[in-house]
Amino acid sequence: MPALPHRKTEVDVDVSLRLRTASGPGLPVPASLHYGADDPYAIHAVFRGGDTDVEWVFARDLLREGMTAPAGTGDVQVRPCSDSLDGRPRVLLRLSSPDGNAELEADEADVRRFLRRADALVPPGRETRHLDLDELIARLVS
């Protein structure tokens, strides 16, 4: 019997971000966005730099909504960027923590490409079909 084709269950996209600064063109921040069918509501953003990576987790819907209008009221806020440093369509990610705040510009095309691939993997509204509720309950009570 032939082996079944492997079904991809994750999406990873490298993105070029620019950290906004008070003066100058900003600083480049290499990053990647990760989406997995095993955690269908979440996006993992990994920012690489220095000795350690920094990971933030936030809702896929937050990123999608922030493409067209300001979204988010907590530690992660997303909005279209009408005042990008280079005039190209961008998305602004604002991250807040007890250690400080950061505003990062992402190329809108990179974010749209990531969302298209994530949506192809798990269409919006179909997330619950990918949840293993027994495993989730076991983790919660352990």
Buried (B, 14 or more C-beta within 10 A) or exposed (E): EEEEEEEEEEBEBEBEBBBBEEEEEBEEBEBBBBBBBEBBBBBBBBBEEEEEEBEBEBBBEBBBBBBEEEBBEEEBBBBBBEEBBEEEBBBBBBBBEEEEEBBBBBBBEBBBBBBEBBBEBBEEEEBEEBBEEEEEEEEEEE
